[in-house]
Amino acid sequence: MSPNDLIDRYIAEIGSYLPRKIRLDLKAEILSTVEDMLTERSQKTGKPVDEEMTVEILKEYGAPWKVAASYQPERFLIGPRLYPSFLTVIQVVLSIMAAITLVRMGISLGQIGLTFDNVFEAVFLVITDFLGSAFTALGGIMVLFTIVQRFLPEFREKSGEWDPYQLQESTPRNRIEVGNTLVEIISAGLAIVLFNFFPQMAINIGYHANGSWWIGVISTGADSIWSTTILSHAFFDYLPALTILWILIILLDVALLSRSHWETWTRWSSFGLKVVVIAVAGFMLAGPSLVHISTEVLITGGFPDPLAAKLLANFAEQGTIVALVITIIANIVAAIRLLIRLTGRNLSPTLERFAHP
C-alpha cells in the first residue's frame, strides 16, 4: 500500500469522528501536520518517504478516534464534578429500596408455608421486583443528573474566555453537598405528589380474602376485603402547610444548585425553613395521632392475629413519635450550625467542626 493511500485512509477515518461543520478544516490541518512530520523525518534520516515510515508517523500521531477527540470538548452525561454526588444518591436510594425489599420479603415469607418451592418463588418474585424498580430508579436519577449537568450554570459547558476573577471562595463553609441537595429535592417532590395526588396509595394496610395481610405503598386490590390508610385525618390536616414547606425547600435547593455555593441570604433562608420545620414537627408531635392504626381498628377490620395487631399498632404509633423527635433534633442541630456560620467569626476548632455544614 502506498504512503498516500495510508494517509488518505487515516484522514478519512479521523473525519468520520468529527462534526460535519468542522470536518473539512480539521482534516486539512491534520493532513498538513502529518505531511510536515513525514518531510522532517525523511530529512532527518536521509531516507525517502515509504510505507514503513508512514506507518511509524501515523502511530506516533495517534489512533484516529483519539485524534478526533482531542479537537472536541469533553462530552459526558454526568461529569466529574457531579459524579461523586451521583454515586451518593444511588447508594442512598438503593439502600432504602433494599431495606423495603427485605421487609416485603419477610412479610411474604410469613404468609406462606415454608416449603422450598414456596420460599424460592417468594424470594424470586421479590428480587425480580427489586431489580425492575432499581433499574427504573437508576434511569430517573440519570435523567435528573443529566438535566443538572446541562442546565445549571456551575456544571454546564462554558464558552468564551475564562476569567480567574469569577472564581468563588473555595472553602468548606461555602460548598454545597450536591448529592444531599438532590436527594432532598427528590424526597420533597415525591412527598408532594404522593400525599396530594395519590393519598389512597399513602402507606396502606389491608387484609386479603385469601387470609393474608399486607403493608405497603400500594393501592387497594380487588381481592382485598378490608384496607385502610395508616395515616390519620390529623396528618392530612397538616398537609397544606407541609406542601408549602416542601415547595419552599425545593425552591431553596434549586437556588443553591444554580448558585453553586452558600451565601448569606441562602443561609438565612435555610435557617428560617429549619425553624418552621421544627415548629410544624412540634405541633404534629403534640397534636392528635398521625396514624389511623389501632388494635381495635385492625381487629374490627378482620386482622387475623390480635397480638400481632397490638404490636403493629404500637409500632406505628411509637415509630411516628420517634420519627418526629429525630426530625426536630436534626433540624435543631442544623439550625445551630447555620446560626454559627451566620454570626460567628473566629471559631474554636471544636465549633468549627460542628458548624461545618
For each residue, the residues with C-beta under 8 A, 3 or more apart:
1: 5 6 51
2: 5 6 51
3: 6 7 38 49 50 51 53 54
4: 7 8
5: 1 2 8 9
6: 1 2 3 9 10 51 54 55 58
7: 3 4 10 11 31 34 35 54 58
8: 4 5 11 12
9: 5 6 12 13
10: 6 7 13 14 34 58 64
11: 7 8 14 15 27 30 31 34
12: 8 9 15 16
13: 9 10 16 17 64
14: 10 11 17 18 26 27 30 64 67 68
15: 11 12 18 23 26 27 68
16: 12 13 64
17: 13 14 64 65 68 69
18: 14 15 22 23 26 27 68 71 72
19: 22 23 72
20: 23
21:
22: 18 19 25 26 71
23: 15 18 19 20 26 27
24: 27 28
25: 22 28 29
26: 14 15 18 22 23 29 30 71
27: 11 14 15 18 23 24 30 31
28: 24 25 31 32
29: 25 26 32 33
30: 11 14 26 27 33 34 61 67
31: 7 11 27 28 34 35
32: 28 29 35 36
33: 29 30 36 37 61
34: 7 10 11 30 31 37 38 57 58 61
35: 7 31 32 38 39
36: 32 33 39 40
37: 33 34 40 41 57 60 61
38: 3 34 35 41 42 49 53 54 57
39: 35 36 42 43 49
40: 36 37 43 44
41: 37 38 44 45 49 53 56 57
42: 38 39 45 46 47 48 49 53
43: 39 40 46
44: 40 41
45: 41 42 53
46: 42 43
47: 42 50 53
48: 42
49: 3 38 39 41 42 53 54
50: 3 47 53 54
51: 1 2 3 6 54 55
52: 55 56
53: 3 38 41 42 45 47 49 50 56 57
54: 3 6 7 38 49 50 51 57 58
55: 6 51 52 58 59
56: 41 52 53 59 60
57: 34 37 38 41 53 54 60 61
58: 6 7 10 34 54 55 61
59: 55 56
60: 37 56 57
61: 30 33 34 37 57 58 67
62: 66 67 70
63: 66 67
64: 10 13 14 16 17 67 68
65: 17 68 69
66: 62 63 69 70
67: 14 30 61 62 63 64 70 71
68: 14 15 17 18 64 65 71 72
69: 17 65 66 72
70: 62 66 67
71: 18 22 26 67 68
72: 18 19 68 69 75
73: 157
74: 79
75: 72
76: 79 149
77: 142 145 146 149
78: 82 83 86 142 145 146 149
79: 74 76 82 83 149 155
80: 83
81: 154 155
82: 78 79 85 86 145 148 149 155 178
83: 78 79 80 86 87
84: 87 88 179
85: 82 88 89 145 177 178 179 182
86: 78 82 83 89 90 141 145 179
87: 83 84 90 91 179
88: 84 85 91 92 179 180 183
89: 85 86 92 93 141 145 179 182 183 186
90: 86 87 93 94 138 141
91: 87 88 94 95
92: 88 89 95 96 179 183
93: 89 90 96 97 137 141 183
94: 90 91 97 98 134 137
95: 91 92 98 99
96: 92 93 99 100
97: 93 94 100 101 130 133 134 137
98: 94 95 101 102 130
99: 95 96 102 103
100: 96 97 103 104
101: 97 98 104 105 126 127 129 130
102: 98 99 105 106
103: 99 100 106 107
104: 100 101 107 108 126 216
105: 101 102 108 109 122 123 126
106: 102 103 109 110
107: 103 104 110 111 214 215
108: 104 105 111 112 122 125 126
109: 105 106 112 114 119 122 123
110: 106 107
111: 107 108 212 213
112: 108 109 118 119 122
113: 118
114: 109 118 119
115: 118 119
116: 119 120
117: 120 121
118: 112 113 114 115 121 122
119: 109 112 114 115 116 122 123
120: 116 117 123 124
121: 117 118 124 125
122: 105 108 109 112 118 119 125 126
123: 105 109 119 120 126 127
124: 120 121 127 128
125: 108 121 122 128 129
126: 101 104 105 108 122 123 129 130
127: 101 123 124 130 131
128: 124 125 131 132
129: 101 125 126 132 133
130: 97 98 101 126 127 133 134
131: 127 128 134 135
132: 128 129 135 136
133: 97 129 130 136 137
134: 94 97 130 131 137 138
135: 131 132 138 139
136: 132 133 139 140
137: 93 94 97 133 134 140 141
138: 90 134 135 141 142
139: 135 136 142 143
140: 136 137 143 144
141: 86 89 90 93 137 138 144 145
142: 77 78 138 139 145 146
143: 139 140 146 147
144: 140 141 147 148 182 186
145: 77 78 82 85 86 89 141 142 148 149 182
146: 77 78 142 143 149 150
147: 143 144 150 151
148: 82 144 145 151 152 155 178 182 257
149: 76 77 78 79 82 145 146 152 155 156
150: 146 147 155 156
151: 147 148 156
152: 148 149 155 156 257 258 260
153: 156 258 259 260
154: 81 257 258 259 260
155: 79 81 82 148 149 150 152
156: 149 150 151 152 153
157: 73
158: 162
159:
160:
161:
162: 158 166
163: 166
164: 167
165:
166: 162 163
167: 164 170
168: 174 260 261
169: 174 261
170: 167 174 175
171: 174 175
172: 175 356 357
173: 262 341 355 356 357
174: 168 169 170 171 261 262
175: 170 171 172 261 262
176: 181 256 257 260 261 262 357
177: 85 180 181 357
178: 82 85 148 181 182 257
179: 84 85 86 87 88 89 92 182 183
180: 88 177 183 184
181: 176 177 178 184 185 253 256 257
182: 85 89 144 145 148 178 179 185 186 253 257
183: 88 89 92 93 179 180 186 187
184: 180 181 187 188 249 253
185: 181 182 188 189 249 250 253 254
186: 89 144 182 183 189 190
187: 183 184 190 191
188: 184 185 191 192 246 247 249 250 253
189: 185 186 192 193 246 250
190: 186 187 193 194
191: 187 188 194 195 242 246
192: 188 189 195 196 243 246 247
193: 189 190 196 197 198
194: 190 191 197 198 199 201 202 217
195: 191 192 198 199 202 236 239 242 243
196: 192 193 199 239 243
197: 193 194
198: 193 194 195 201 202
199: 194 195 196 202 229 236
200: 204 219 220 229
201: 194 198 204 217 218 219
202: 194 195 198 199 217 229 230 231
203: 215 216 217 229 230 231
204: 200 201 215 216 217 218 219 220 227 228 229 230
205: 213 214 215 227 228 229 230 293 298 312
206: 213 214 220 221 224 226 227 228
207: 212 213 224 225 226 227 301 302 303 304
208: 211 212 213 214 221 223 224 225
209: 223 224 225
210: 223
211: 208 304
212: 111 207 208
213: 111 205 206 207 208 303 304
214: 107 205 206 208 218
215: 107 203 204 205 230
216: 104 203 204
217: 194 201 202 203 204
218: 201 204 214 221
219: 200 201 204
220: 200 204 206 224 227
221: 206 208 218 224 227
222:
223: 208 209 210
224: 206 207 208 209 220 221 227
225: 207 208 209 302
226: 206 207 301 302
227: 204 205 206 207 220 221 224
228: 204 205 206 292 293 297 301
229: 199 200 202 203 204 205 292
230: 202 203 204 205 215 291 292 293 316
231: 202 203 235 236 290 291 292
232: 235 236 288 289 290 291 292
233: 236 237 292
234: 237 238 287 288 289 290
235: 231 232 238 239 284 290 291
236: 195 199 231 232 233 239
237: 233 234
238: 234 235 241 242 280 283 284
239: 195 196 235 236 242 243
240: 243 244
241: 238 244 245 280
242: 191 195 238 239 245 246 280
243: 192 195 196 239 240 246 247
244: 240 241 247 248
245: 241 242 248 249 273 276 277 280
246: 188 189 191 192 242 243 249 250
247: 188 192 243 244 250 251
248: 244 245 251 252 273
249: 184 185 188 245 246 252 253 273
250: 185 188 189 246 247 253 254
251: 247 248 254 255
252: 248 249 255 256 266 269 270 273
253: 181 182 184 185 188 249 250 256 257
254: 185 250 251 257 258
255: 251 252 258 259 266
256: 176 181 252 253 259 260 262 266
257: 148 152 154 176 178 181 182 253 254 260
258: 152 153 154 254 255
259: 153 154 255 256 263 266
260: 152 153 154 168 176 256 257
261: 168 169 174 175 176
262: 173 174 175 176 256 266 267 341 357
263: 259 266 267
264: 267 268 342
265: 268 269
266: 252 255 256 259 262 263 269 270
267: 262 263 264 270 271 338 341 342
268: 264 265 271 272 342
269: 252 265 266 272 273
270: 252 266 267 273 274 334 338
271: 267 268 274 275 335 338 339 342
272: 268 269 275 276
273: 245 248 249 252 269 270 276 277
274: 270 271 277 278 331 332 334 335 338
275: 271 272 278 279 335
276: 245 272 273 279 280
277: 245 273 274 280 281 327 331
278: 274 275 281 282 328 331 332 335
279: 275 276 282 283
280: 238 241 242 245 276 277 283 284
281: 277 278 284 285 324 327 328 331
282: 278 279 285 286 328
283: 238 279 280 286 287
284: 235 238 280 281 287 290 324
285: 281 282 321 324 325 328
286: 282 283
287: 234 283 284 290
288: 232 234
289: 232 234 292 317 320
290: 231 232 234 235 284 287 320
291: 230 231 232 235 316 317 320
292: 228 229 230 231 232 233 289 297
293: 205 228 230 297 298 312 313 316 317
294: 297 298 313
295: 298 299 306 309 310 313
296: 299 300
297: 228 292 293 294 300 301 313
298: 205 293 294 295 301 303 309 312 313
299: 295 296 302 303 306 309
300: 296 297
301: 207 226 228 297 298
302: 207 225 226 299
303: 207 213 298 299 306 308 309
304: 207 211 213 308
305: 308 309
306: 295 299 303 309 310
307: 310 311
308: 303 304 305 311 312
309: 295 298 299 303 305 306 312 313
310: 295 306 307 313 314
311: 307 308 314 315
312: 205 293 298 308 309 315 316
313: 293 294 295 297 298 309 310 316 317
314: 310 311 317 318
315: 311 312 318 319
316: 230 291 293 312 313 319 320
317: 289 291 293 313 314 320 321
318: 314 315 321 322
319: 315 316 322 323
320: 289 290 291 316 317 323 324
321: 285 317 318 324 325
322: 318 319 325 326
323: 319 320 326 327
324: 281 284 285 320 321 327 328
325: 285 321 322 328 329
326: 322 323 329 330
327: 277 281 323 324 330 331
328: 278 281 282 285 324 325 331 332
329: 325 326 332 333
330: 326 327 333 334
331: 274 277 278 281 327 328 334 335
332: 274 278 328 329 335 336
333: 329 330 336 337
334: 270 274 330 331 337 338
335: 271 274 275 278 331 332 338 339
336: 332 333 339 340 354
337: 333 334 340 341 354 355 356 357
338: 267 270 271 274 334 335 341 342 357
339: 271 335 336 342 343
340: 336 337 343 344 347 351 354 355
341: 173 262 267 337 338 344 355 357
342: 264 267 268 271 338 339
343: 339 340
344: 340 341 347 351 355
345:
346:
347: 340 344 351 352 355
348: 351 352
349: 352 353
350: 353 354
351: 340 344 347 348 354 355
352: 347 348 349 355 356
353: 349 350 356
354: 336 337 340 350 351
355: 173 337 340 341 344 347 351 352
356: 172 173 337 352 353
357: 172 173 176 177 262 337 338 341
